Amino acid sequence: MNGLWKKAAVLLATGFGLGLSPVASGTVGSLIGVALCFLLAPLSWVWQSVVVLLMIVASIPVCDTAEKVFGKKDDGRVVADEYVTLPLCLIGIPWMDAPYLWPLAVGFVVHRGLDIWKPTPARQMQNIPGGPGIVLDDVASSLYGLGVMHVVWWGVQTYC
């Protein structure tokens, strides 16, 4: 494995250093996901889906390499899985049209809560070795988050 690739992978996997936070590294690393949400918001839900899928696929070898460099299974410093899956929770929701951008804040909390809880099958996916195990559990949790956010969005639009 070439040294430049290792350095680039660790830089991306740690969220440009945010994952090195001594407290709540996953939450701090997810802040990059907020920026990604802003970048993806103007796109149609189809393009949001395509870009998120591409980011997820690209994050697997990045996380795999960083895990090997750190020598620890799903090391807490690796946060690419957090930041590439946050936008998944908001696909198809026109959240920038909402007052105070509340759906982004709710989506962030839902994403982090589900990532920590890891409902089935996300918890089991953590047992998959390497990059796929690091990323796929967050994808599963974020798919739950996508469902929660659409129910919340529908509820607010219907009853408020």
Secondary structure, 3 states (H helix, E strand, C coil): CCHHHHHHHHHHHCCCCHHHCCCCHHHHHCHHHHHHHHHHCCCCHHHHHHHHHHHHHHHHHHHHHHHHHHCCCCCCCCCHHHHHHHHHHHCCCCHHHCHHHHHHHHHHHHHHHHHHHCCCCHHHHCCCCHHHHHHHHHHHHHHHHHHHHHHHHHHHHHHC
